[in-house]
Amino acid sequence: MHQRGYAIDNEELMEGLRCVAAPIYDREGKAVAAMSISGPAARLTGERLRRAIALVTDTSSQVSRSLGYRGS
């Protein structure tokens, strides 16, 4: 997850459910929380999956910056 900035649960937890998650960092660069989006695996594919990844990573970056994180 650290290399690309997000993780995908591709029906590992529950059949038919796909999730995208990204970490939230504090000012020291420690992951202190995470945020995620979940949806039906049949609908969270292709462009919808790409938009979910962008939404989660952009929002987690904004929250991290508000906590003082200055990394990439």
Backbone hydrogen bonds, N-H to C=O, Kabsch-Sander energy under -0.5 kcal/mol:
donor,donor_aa,acceptor,acceptor_aa,energy
5,G,1,M,-2.7
6,Y,1,M,-0.7
7,A,21,A,-2.5
9,D,19,C,-2.5
10,N,8,I,-0.8
11,E,9,D,-1.2
11,E,17,L,-1.2
17,L,14,M,-2.0
18,R,39,G,-2.8
19,C,9,D,-2.0
20,V,37,I,-2.5
21,A,7,A,-2.5
22,A,35,M,-2.3
24,I,33,A,-2.7
26,D,30,K,-2.2
27,R,67,L,-0.7
29,G,26,D,-2.0
32,V,24,I,-2.7
32,V,30,K,-0.6
33,A,24,I,-1.4
35,M,22,A,-2.3
37,I,20,V,-2.4
39,G,18,R,-2.3
41,A,16,G,-2.3
43,R,40,P,-1.4
44,L,40,P,-2.1
45,T,43,R,-1.4
48,R,45,T,-1.3
49,L,45,T,-1.2
50,R,46,G,-2.2
51,R,47,E,-2.5
52,A,48,R,-2.3
53,I,49,L,-2.5
54,A,50,R,-2.3
55,L,51,R,-2.6
56,V,52,A,-2.6
57,T,53,I,-2.7
58,D,54,A,-2.5
59,T,55,L,-2.3
60,S,56,V,-2.4
61,S,57,T,-1.8
62,Q,58,D,-2.0
63,V,59,T,-2.4
64,S,60,S,-2.4
65,R,61,S,-2.5
66,S,62,Q,-2.0
67,L,63,V,-1.1
67,L,64,S,-0.7
68,G,65,R,-1.6
69,Y,64,S,-2.4
